[in-house]
Amino acid sequence: MVIPLTVNSLIDAEDTANAMDLRAFGARRRTWMRELSFGGTDYVLVAGFAVLAVAVLAYKIFGVDVVWVP
């Protein structure tokens, strides 16, 4: 049980190393990667969802127990 597991682990590690070499991993910074940052639209959406969550919570706490089905 131990020997096949070890051999398969070594084979998988070698495959991973070969795949990383073929993709030039670590050679230089990849150009297709970019750092993400929040923009104005993102802040508006997050604020909108926060307002919606507070409104639903307030409705649940102070609202009427009526089941609404669209």
PyMOL Python script that loads the backbone (N, CA, C, O; Angstrom):
from pymol import cmd

cmd.read_pdbstr("""\
ATOM      1  N   MET A   1       0.817  -1.188   0.000  1.00  0.00           N
ATOM      2  CA  MET A   1       0.000   0.000   0.000  1.00  0.00           C
ATOM      3  C   MET A   1       0.865   1.257   0.000  1.00  0.00           C
ATOM      4  O   MET A   1       0.531   2.237  -0.666  1.00  0.00           O
ATOM      5  N   VAL A   2       1.954   1.238   0.729  1.00  0.00           N
ATOM      6  CA  VAL A   2       2.801   2.419   0.838  1.00  0.00           C
ATOM      7  C   VAL A   2       3.596   2.646  -0.450  1.00  0.00           C
ATOM      8  O   VAL A   2       3.742   3.785  -0.893  1.00  0.00           O
ATOM      9  N   ILE A   3       4.099   1.589  -1.040  1.00  0.00           N
ATOM     10  CA  ILE A   3       4.941   1.730  -2.234  1.00  0.00           C
ATOM     11  C   ILE A   3       4.148   2.286  -3.418  1.00  0.00           C
ATOM     12  O   ILE A   3       4.615   3.240  -4.040  1.00  0.00           O
ATOM     13  N   PRO A   4       2.982   1.747  -3.764  1.00  0.00           N
ATOM     14  CA  PRO A   4       2.239   2.344  -4.878  1.00  0.00           C
ATOM     15  C   PRO A   4       1.841   3.802  -4.623  1.00  0.00           C
ATOM     16  O   PRO A   4       1.839   4.618  -5.544  1.00  0.00           O
ATOM     17  N   LEU A   5       1.510   4.119  -3.385  1.00  0.00           N
ATOM     18  CA  LEU A   5       1.156   5.487  -3.055  1.00  0.00           C
ATOM     19  C   LEU A   5       2.346   6.420  -3.246  1.00  0.00           C
ATOM     20  O   LEU A   5       2.199   7.514  -3.790  1.00  0.00           O
ATOM     21  N   THR A   6       3.520   5.990  -2.803  1.00  0.00           N
ATOM     22  CA  THR A   6       4.725   6.800  -2.948  1.00  0.00           C
ATOM     23  C   THR A   6       5.101   6.969  -4.410  1.00  0.00           C
ATOM     24  O   THR A   6       5.446   8.068  -4.843  1.00  0.00           O
ATOM     25  N   VAL A   7       5.035   5.887  -5.171  1.00  0.00           N
ATOM     26  CA  VAL A   7       5.383   5.954  -6.593  1.00  0.00           C
ATOM     27  C   VAL A   7       4.424   6.867  -7.336  1.00  0.00           C
ATOM     28  O   VAL A   7       4.855   7.680  -8.154  1.00  0.00           O
ATOM     29  N   ASN A   8       3.125   6.746  -7.067  1.00  0.00           N
ATOM     30  CA  ASN A   8       2.150   7.613  -7.728  1.00  0.00           C
ATOM     31  C   ASN A   8       2.340   9.075  -7.327  1.00  0.00           C
ATOM     32  O   ASN A   8       2.153   9.967  -8.155  1.00  0.00           O
ATOM     33  N   SER A   9       2.705   9.331  -6.085  1.00  0.00           N
ATOM     34  CA  SER A   9       2.969  10.698  -5.651  1.00  0.00           C
ATOM     35  C   SER A   9       4.170  11.286  -6.382  1.00  0.00           C
ATOM     36  O   SER A   9       4.143  12.446  -6.792  1.00  0.00           O
ATOM     37  N   LEU A  10       5.218  10.491  -6.545  1.00  0.00           N
ATOM     38  CA  LEU A  10       6.401  10.974  -7.265  1.00  0.00           C
ATOM     39  C   LEU A  10       6.090  11.231  -8.739  1.00  0.00           C
ATOM     40  O   LEU A  10       6.571  12.208  -9.312  1.00  0.00           O
ATOM     41  N   ILE A  11       5.299  10.372  -9.345  1.00  0.00           N
ATOM     42  CA  ILE A  11       4.918  10.561 -10.749  1.00  0.00           C
ATOM     43  C   ILE A  11       4.082  11.824 -10.900  1.00  0.00           C
ATOM     44  O   ILE A  11       4.297  12.610 -11.824  1.00  0.00           O
ATOM     45  N   ASP A  12       3.122  12.021  -9.988  1.00  0.00           N
ATOM     46  CA  ASP A  12       2.297  13.224 -10.038  1.00  0.00           C
ATOM     47  C   ASP A  12       3.131  14.482  -9.807  1.00  0.00           C
ATOM     48  O   ASP A  12       2.895  15.504 -10.451  1.00  0.00           O
ATOM     49  N   ALA A  13       4.090  14.421  -8.910  1.00  0.00           N
ATOM     50  CA  ALA A  13       4.959  15.567  -8.655  1.00  0.00           C
ATOM     51  C   ALA A  13       5.793  15.893  -9.885  1.00  0.00           C
ATOM     52  O   ALA A  13       5.996  17.062 -10.213  1.00  0.00           O
ATOM     53  N   GLU A  14       6.273  14.866 -10.561  1.00  0.00           N
ATOM     54  CA  GLU A  14       7.045  15.085 -11.779  1.00  0.00           C
ATOM     55  C   GLU A  14       6.174  15.688 -12.873  1.00  0.00           C
ATOM     56  O   GLU A  14       6.622  16.574 -13.600  1.00  0.00           O
ATOM     57  N   ASP A  15       4.936  15.220 -12.997  1.00  0.00           N
ATOM     58  CA  ASP A  15       4.018  15.790 -13.985  1.00  0.00           C
ATOM     59  C   ASP A  15       3.733  17.256 -13.688  1.00  0.00           C
ATOM     60  O   ASP A  15       3.678  18.080 -14.601  1.00  0.00           O
ATOM     61  N   THR A  16       3.554  17.574 -12.428  1.00  0.00           N
ATOM     62  CA  THR A  16       3.310  18.961 -12.046  1.00  0.00           C
ATOM     63  C   THR A  16       4.524  19.831 -12.343  1.00  0.00           C
ATOM     64  O   THR A  16       4.379  20.947 -12.842  1.00  0.00           O
ATOM     65  N   ALA A  17       5.707  19.337 -12.046  1.00  0.00           N
ATOM     66  CA  ALA A  17       6.932  20.095 -12.322  1.00  0.00           C
ATOM     67  C   ALA A  17       7.107  20.316 -13.818  1.00  0.00           C
ATOM     68  O   ALA A  17       7.492  21.406 -14.242  1.00  0.00           O
ATOM     69  N   ASN A  18       6.831  19.302 -14.613  1.00  0.00           N
ATOM     70  CA  ASN A  18       6.923  19.455 -16.072  1.00  0.00           C
ATOM     71  C   ASN A  18       5.908  20.463 -16.589  1.00  0.00           C
ATOM     72  O   ASN A  18       6.229  21.276 -17.456  1.00  0.00           O
ATOM     73  N   ALA A  19       4.691  20.417 -16.070  1.00  0.00           N
ATOM     74  CA  ALA A  19       3.675  21.368 -16.502  1.00  0.00           C
ATOM     75  C   ALA A  19       4.071  22.799 -16.144  1.00  0.00           C
ATOM     76  O   ALA A  19       3.844  23.725 -16.923  1.00  0.00           O
ATOM     77  N   MET A  20       4.665  22.975 -14.960  1.00  0.00           N
ATOM     78  CA  MET A  20       5.100  24.310 -14.563  1.00  0.00           C
ATOM     79  C   MET A  20       6.253  24.785 -15.438  1.00  0.00           C
ATOM     80  O   MET A  20       6.317  25.966 -15.780  1.00  0.00           O
ATOM     81  N   ASP A  21       7.157  23.893 -15.802  1.00  0.00           N
ATOM     82  CA  ASP A  21       8.255  24.265 -16.696  1.00  0.00           C
ATOM     83  C   ASP A  21       7.741  24.640 -18.079  1.00  0.00           C
ATOM     84  O   ASP A  21       8.221  25.601 -18.680  1.00  0.00           O
ATOM     85  N   LEU A  22       6.776  23.894 -18.584  1.00  0.00           N
ATOM     86  CA  LEU A  22       6.240  24.182 -19.911  1.00  0.00           C
ATOM     87  C   LEU A  22       5.527  25.528 -19.956  1.00  0.00           C
ATOM     88  O   LEU A  22       5.485  26.171 -21.005  1.00  0.00           O
ATOM     89  N   ARG A  23       4.975  25.952 -18.848  1.00  0.00           N
ATOM     90  CA  ARG A  23       4.275  27.232 -18.799  1.00  0.00           C
ATOM     91  C   ARG A  23       5.204  28.369 -18.338  1.00  0.00           C
ATOM     92  O   ARG A  23       4.742  29.479 -18.074  1.00  0.00           O
ATOM     93  N   ALA A  24       6.471  28.098 -18.245  1.00  0.00           N
ATOM     94  CA  ALA A  24       7.486  29.086 -17.854  1.00  0.00           C
ATOM     95  C   ALA A  24       7.188  29.678 -16.491  1.00  0.00           C
ATOM     96  O   ALA A  24       7.298  30.888 -16.291  1.00  0.00           O
ATOM     97  N   PHE A  25       6.813  28.824 -15.560  1.00  0.00           N
ATOM     98  CA  PHE A  25       6.497  29.294 -14.207  1.00  0.00           C
ATOM     99  C   PHE A  25       7.756  29.810 -13.547  1.00  0.00           C
ATOM    100  O   PHE A  25       8.774  29.120 -13.500  1.00  0.00           O
ATOM    101  N   GLY A  26       7.683  31.028 -13.037  1.00  0.00           N
ATOM    102  CA  GLY A  26       8.802  31.621 -12.328  1.00  0.00           C
ATOM    103  C   GLY A  26       9.817  32.303 -13.231  1.00  0.00           C
ATOM    104  O   GLY A  26      10.767  32.906 -12.732  1.00  0.00           O
ATOM    105  N   ALA A  27       9.642  32.226 -14.547  1.00  0.00           N
ATOM    106  CA  ALA A  27      10.613  32.847 -15.440  1.00  0.00           C
ATOM    107  C   ALA A  27      10.501  34.361 -15.415  1.00  0.00           C
ATOM    108  O   ALA A  27      11.513  35.059 -15.358  1.00  0.00           O
ATOM    109  N   ARG A  28       9.285  34.872 -15.458  1.00  0.00           N
ATOM    110  CA  ARG A  28       9.035  36.302 -15.407  1.00  0.00           C
ATOM    111  C   ARG A  28       7.588  36.511 -15.001  1.00  0.00           C
ATOM    112  O   ARG A  28       6.822  35.556 -14.874  1.00  0.00           O
ATOM    113  N   ARG A  29       7.227  37.754 -14.801  1.00  0.00           N
ATOM    114  CA  ARG A  29       5.854  38.042 -14.407  1.00  0.00           C
ATOM    115  C   ARG A  29       4.930  37.812 -15.597  1.00  0.00           C
ATOM    116  O   ARG A  29       5.213  38.246 -16.714  1.00  0.00           O
ATOM    117  N   ARG A  30       3.843  37.136 -15.345  1.00  0.00           N
ATOM    118  CA  ARG A  30       2.899  36.861 -16.417  1.00  0.00           C
ATOM    119  C   ARG A  30       2.134  38.129 -16.757  1.00  0.00           C
ATOM    120  O   ARG A  30       1.706  38.870 -15.872  1.00  0.00           O
ATOM    121  N   THR A  31       1.969  38.364 -18.043  1.00  0.00           N
ATOM    122  CA  THR A  31       1.334  39.603 -18.466  1.00  0.00           C
ATOM    123  C   THR A  31      -0.183  39.533 -18.357  1.00  0.00           C
ATOM    124  O   THR A  31      -0.834  40.571 -18.237  1.00  0.00           O
ATOM    125  N   TRP A  32      -0.759  38.342 -18.394  1.00  0.00           N
ATOM    126  CA  TRP A  32      -2.218  38.243 -18.366  1.00  0.00           C
ATOM    127  C   TRP A  32      -2.775  38.366 -16.959  1.00  0.00           C
ATOM    128  O   TRP A  32      -3.986  38.494 -16.783  1.00  0.00           O
ATOM    129  N   MET A  33      -1.912  38.329 -15.960  1.00  0.00           N
ATOM    130  CA  MET A  33      -2.380  38.497 -14.587  1.00  0.00           C
ATOM    131  C   MET A  33      -2.418  39.979 -14.248  1.00  0.00           C
ATOM    132  O   MET A  33      -1.484  40.724 -14.545  1.00  0.00           O
ATOM    133  N   ARG A  34      -3.520  40.397 -13.618  1.00  0.00           N
ATOM    134  CA  ARG A  34      -3.612  41.790 -13.195  1.00  0.00           C
ATOM    135  C   ARG A  34      -4.163  41.841 -11.789  1.00  0.00           C
ATOM    136  O   ARG A  34      -4.899  40.953 -11.358  1.00  0.00           O
ATOM    137  N   GLU A  35      -3.802  42.877 -11.092  1.00  0.00           N
ATOM    138  CA  GLU A  35      -4.259  43.045  -9.724  1.00  0.00           C
ATOM    139  C   GLU A  35      -5.649  43.677  -9.738  1.00  0.00           C
ATOM    140  O   GLU A  35      -5.873  44.709 -10.371  1.00  0.00           O
ATOM    141  N   LEU A  36      -6.562  43.043  -9.038  1.00  0.00           N
ATOM    142  CA  LEU A  36      -7.921  43.548  -8.999  1.00  0.00           C
ATOM    143  C   LEU A  36      -8.077  44.565  -7.885  1.00  0.00           C
ATOM    144  O   LEU A  36      -7.481  44.439  -6.816  1.00  0.00           O
ATOM    145  N   SER A  37      -8.889  45.573  -8.155  1.00  0.00           N
ATOM    146  CA  SER A  37      -9.191  46.567  -7.131  1.00  0.00           C
ATOM    147  C   SER A  37     -10.632  47.027  -7.322  1.00  0.00           C
ATOM    148  O   SER A  37     -11.184  46.952  -8.420  1.00  0.00           O
ATOM    149  N   PHE A  38     -11.226  47.503  -6.237  1.00  0.00           N
ATOM    150  CA  PHE A  38     -12.601  47.969  -6.292  1.00  0.00           C
ATOM    151  C   PHE A  38     -12.672  49.278  -7.057  1.00  0.00           C
ATOM    152  O   PHE A  38     -11.819  50.154  -6.916  1.00  0.00           O
ATOM    153  N   GLY A  39     -13.713  49.388  -7.872  1.00  0.00           N
ATOM    154  CA  GLY A  39     -13.991  50.629  -8.573  1.00  0.00           C
ATOM    155  C   GLY A  39     -15.261  51.251  -8.020  1.00  0.00           C
ATOM    156  O   GLY A  39     -15.822  50.758  -7.041  1.00  0.00           O
ATOM    157  N   GLY A  40     -15.718  52.330  -8.641  1.00  0.00           N
ATOM    158  CA  GLY A  40     -16.910  53.018  -8.186  1.00  0.00           C
ATOM    159  C   GLY A  40     -18.153  52.143  -8.265  1.00  0.00           C
ATOM    160  O   GLY A  40     -18.973  52.150  -7.348  1.00  0.00           O
ATOM    161  N   THR A  41     -18.302  51.393  -9.347  1.00  0.00           N
ATOM    162  CA  THR A  41     -19.455  50.517  -9.512  1.00  0.00           C
ATOM    163  C   THR A  41     -19.487  49.444  -8.443  1.00  0.00           C
ATOM    164  O   THR A  41     -20.559  49.094  -7.948  1.00  0.00           O
ATOM    165  N   ASP A  42     -18.335  48.921  -8.083  1.00  0.00           N
ATOM    166  CA  ASP A  42     -18.267  47.888  -7.048  1.00  0.00           C
ATOM    167  C   ASP A  42     -18.750  48.427  -5.704  1.00  0.00           C
ATOM    168  O   ASP A  42     -19.493  47.753  -4.991  1.00  0.00           O
ATOM    169  N   TYR A  43     -18.327  49.641  -5.362  1.00  0.00           N
ATOM    170  CA  TYR A  43     -18.757  50.229  -4.097  1.00  0.00           C
ATOM    171  C   TYR A  43     -20.261  50.485  -4.094  1.00  0.00           C
ATOM    172  O   TYR A  43     -20.923  50.281  -3.076  1.00  0.00           O
ATOM    173  N   VAL A  44     -20.807  50.934  -5.230  1.00  0.00           N
ATOM    174  CA  VAL A  44     -22.252  51.167  -5.316  1.00  0.00           C
ATOM    175  C   VAL A  44     -23.012  49.864  -5.148  1.00  0.00           C
ATOM    176  O   VAL A  44     -24.015  49.832  -4.435  1.00  0.00           O
ATOM    177  N   LEU A  45     -22.564  48.790  -5.782  1.00  0.00           N
ATOM    178  CA  LEU A  45     -23.232  47.496  -5.657  1.00  0.00           C
ATOM    179  C   LEU A  45     -23.162  46.953  -4.234  1.00  0.00           C
ATOM    180  O   LEU A  45     -24.158  46.447  -3.716  1.00  0.00           O
ATOM    181  N   VAL A  46     -22.015  47.049  -3.606  1.00  0.00           N
ATOM    182  CA  VAL A  46     -21.875  46.565  -2.228  1.00  0.00           C
ATOM    183  C   VAL A  46     -22.769  47.382  -1.296  1.00  0.00           C
ATOM    184  O   VAL A  46     -23.420  46.825  -0.412  1.00  0.00           O
ATOM    185  N   ALA A  47     -22.801  48.698  -1.491  1.00  0.00           N
ATOM    186  CA  ALA A  47     -23.666  49.542  -0.664  1.00  0.00           C
ATOM    187  C   ALA A  47     -25.133  49.198  -0.907  1.00  0.00           C
ATOM    188  O   ALA A  47     -25.925  49.171   0.035  1.00  0.00           O
ATOM    189  N   GLY A  48     -25.502  48.935  -2.162  1.00  0.00           N
ATOM    190  CA  GLY A  48     -26.880  48.564  -2.474  1.00  0.00           C
ATOM    191  C   GLY A  48     -27.285  47.265  -1.804  1.00  0.00           C
ATOM    192  O   GLY A  48     -28.380  47.168  -1.250  1.00  0.00           O
ATOM    193  N   PHE A  49     -26.426  46.280  -1.846  1.00  0.00           N
ATOM    194  CA  PHE A  49     -26.723  45.008  -1.193  1.00  0.00           C
ATOM    195  C   PHE A  49     -26.771  45.163   0.331  1.00  0.00           C
ATOM    196  O   PHE A  49     -27.563  44.496   0.996  1.00  0.00           O
ATOM    197  N   ALA A  50     -25.937  46.031   0.877  1.00  0.00           N
ATOM    198  CA  ALA A  50     -25.978  46.273   2.323  1.00  0.00           C
ATOM    199  C   ALA A  50     -27.295  46.941   2.715  1.00  0.00           C
ATOM    200  O   ALA A  50     -27.893  46.582   3.730  1.00  0.00           O
ATOM    201  N   VAL A  51     -27.751  47.911   1.917  1.00  0.00           N
ATOM    202  CA  VAL A  51     -29.036  48.559   2.192  1.00  0.00           C
ATOM    203  C   VAL A  51     -30.164  47.550   2.069  1.00  0.00           C
ATOM    204  O   VAL A  51     -31.076  47.542   2.896  1.00  0.00           O
ATOM    205  N   LEU A  52     -30.119  46.703   1.056  1.00  0.00           N
ATOM    206  CA  LEU A  52     -31.134  45.667   0.882  1.00  0.00           C
ATOM    207  C   LEU A  52     -31.150  44.707   2.068  1.00  0.00           C
ATOM    208  O   LEU A  52     -32.223  44.327   2.536  1.00  0.00           O
ATOM    209  N   ALA A  53     -29.991  44.314   2.555  1.00  0.00           N
ATOM    210  CA  ALA A  53     -29.913  43.399   3.692  1.00  0.00           C
ATOM    211  C   ALA A  53     -30.478  44.053   4.948  1.00  0.00           C
ATOM    212  O   ALA A  53     -31.195  43.405   5.711  1.00  0.00           O
ATOM    213  N   VAL A  54     -30.164  45.324   5.173  1.00  0.00           N
ATOM    214  CA  VAL A  54     -30.696  46.025   6.344  1.00  0.00           C
ATOM    215  C   VAL A  54     -32.208  46.177   6.221  1.00  0.00           C
ATOM    216  O   VAL A  54     -32.923  46.032   7.212  1.00  0.00           O
ATOM    217  N   ALA A  55     -32.706  46.466   5.015  1.00  0.00           N
ATOM    218  CA  ALA A  55     -34.147  46.614   4.813  1.00  0.00           C
ATOM    219  C   ALA A  55     -34.875  45.297   5.059  1.00  0.00           C
ATOM    220  O   ALA A  55     -35.929  45.280   5.694  1.00  0.00           O
ATOM    221  N   VAL A  56     -34.326  44.209   4.568  1.00  0.00           N
ATOM    222  CA  VAL A  56     -34.958  42.906   4.786  1.00  0.00           C
ATOM    223  C   VAL A  56     -34.925  42.541   6.268  1.00  0.00           C
ATOM    224  O   VAL A  56     -35.901  42.009   6.798  1.00  0.00           O
ATOM    225  N   LEU A  57     -33.828  42.818   6.926  1.00  0.00           N
ATOM    226  CA  LEU A  57     -33.727  42.544   8.357  1.00  0.00           C
ATOM    227  C   LEU A  57     -34.720  43.388   9.157  1.00  0.00           C
ATOM    228  O   LEU A  57     -35.372  42.887  10.073  1.00  0.00           O
ATOM    229  N   ALA A  58     -34.829  44.672   8.805  1.00  0.00           N
ATOM    230  CA  ALA A  58     -35.780  45.545   9.495  1.00  0.00           C
ATOM    231  C   ALA A  58     -37.205  45.075   9.237  1.00  0.00           C
ATOM    232  O   ALA A  58     -38.032  45.080  10.149  1.00  0.00           O
ATOM    233  N   TYR A  59     -37.499  44.673   8.017  1.00  0.00           N
ATOM    234  CA  TYR A  59     -38.832  44.160   7.715  1.00  0.00           C
ATOM    235  C   TYR A  59     -39.122  42.901   8.518  1.00  0.00           C
ATOM    236  O   TYR A  59     -40.233  42.707   9.011  1.00  0.00           O
ATOM    237  N   LYS A  60     -38.121  42.056   8.641  1.00  0.00           N
ATOM    238  CA  LYS A  60     -38.302  40.799   9.385  1.00  0.00           C
ATOM    239  C   LYS A  60     -38.532  41.083  10.866  1.00  0.00           C
ATOM    240  O   LYS A  60     -39.348  40.419  11.505  1.00  0.00           O
ATOM    241  N   ILE A  61     -37.824  42.056  11.410  1.00  0.00           N
ATOM    242  CA  ILE A  61     -37.948  42.351  12.833  1.00  0.00           C
ATOM    243  C   ILE A  61     -39.230  43.143  13.121  1.00  0.00           C
ATOM    244  O   ILE A  61     -39.960  42.815  14.056  1.00  0.00           O
ATOM    245  N   PHE A  62     -39.507  44.186  12.320  1.00  0.00           N
ATOM    246  CA  PHE A  62     -40.620  45.084  12.601  1.00  0.00           C
ATOM    247  C   PHE A  62     -41.831  44.860  11.701  1.00  0.00           C
ATOM    248  O   PHE A  62     -42.892  45.441  11.933  1.00  0.00           O
ATOM    249  N   GLY A  63     -41.683  44.031  10.687  1.00  0.00           N
ATOM    250  CA  GLY A  63     -42.740  43.884   9.699  1.00  0.00           C
ATOM    251  C   GLY A  63     -43.841  42.951  10.120  1.00  0.00           C
ATOM    252  O   GLY A  63     -43.825  42.374  11.207  1.00  0.00           O
ATOM    253  N   VAL A  64     -44.796  42.817   9.233  1.00  0.00           N
ATOM    254  CA  VAL A  64     -45.943  41.963   9.443  1.00  0.00           C
ATOM    255  C   VAL A  64     -45.573  40.555   9.010  1.00  0.00           C
ATOM    256  O   VAL A  64     -44.807  40.375   8.064  1.00  0.00           O
ATOM    257  N   ASP A  65     -46.111  39.564   9.692  1.00  0.00           N
ATOM    258  CA  ASP A  65     -45.819  38.179   9.321  1.00  0.00           C
ATOM    259  C   ASP A  65     -46.733  37.732   8.190  1.00  0.00           C
ATOM    260  O   ASP A  65     -47.618  36.898   8.379  1.00  0.00           O
ATOM    261  N   VAL A  66     -46.508  38.290   7.035  1.00  0.00           N
ATOM    262  CA  VAL A  66     -47.298  37.944   5.862  1.00  0.00           C
ATOM    263  C   VAL A  66     -46.367  37.251   4.871  1.00  0.00           C
ATOM    264  O   VAL A  66     -45.261  37.716   4.598  1.00  0.00           O
ATOM    265  N   VAL A  67     -46.841  36.140   4.349  1.00  0.00           N
ATOM    266  CA  VAL A  67     -46.042  35.427   3.359  1.00  0.00           C
ATOM    267  C   VAL A  67     -46.313  36.045   2.007  1.00  0.00           C
ATOM    268  O   VAL A  67     -47.463  36.112   1.571  1.00  0.00           O
ATOM    269  N   TRP A  68     -45.278  36.492   1.346  1.00  0.00           N
ATOM    270  CA  TRP A  68     -45.399  37.116   0.037  1.00  0.00           C
ATOM    271  C   TRP A  68     -44.928  36.145  -1.028  1.00  0.00           C
ATOM    272  O   TRP A  68     -43.794  35.667  -0.986  1.00  0.00           O
ATOM    273  N   VAL A  69     -45.789  35.857  -1.973  1.00  0.00           N
ATOM    274  CA  VAL A  69     -45.432  34.950  -3.064  1.00  0.00           C
ATOM    275  C   VAL A  69     -45.637  35.720  -4.364  1.00  0.00           C
ATOM    276  O   VAL A  69     -46.746  36.185  -4.624  1.00  0.00           O
ATOM    277  N   PRO A  70     -44.639  35.862  -5.156  1.00  0.00           N
ATOM    278  CA  PRO A  70     -44.782  36.625  -6.411  1.00  0.00           C
ATOM    279  C   PRO A  70     -45.645  35.877  -7.412  1.00  0.00           C
ATOM    280  O   PRO A  70     -45.872  36.366  -8.518  1.00  0.00           O
TER     281      PRO A  70
END
""", "prot")
cmd.dss("prot")
cmd.show_as("cartoon", "prot")
cmd.util.cbc("prot")
cmd.orient("prot")
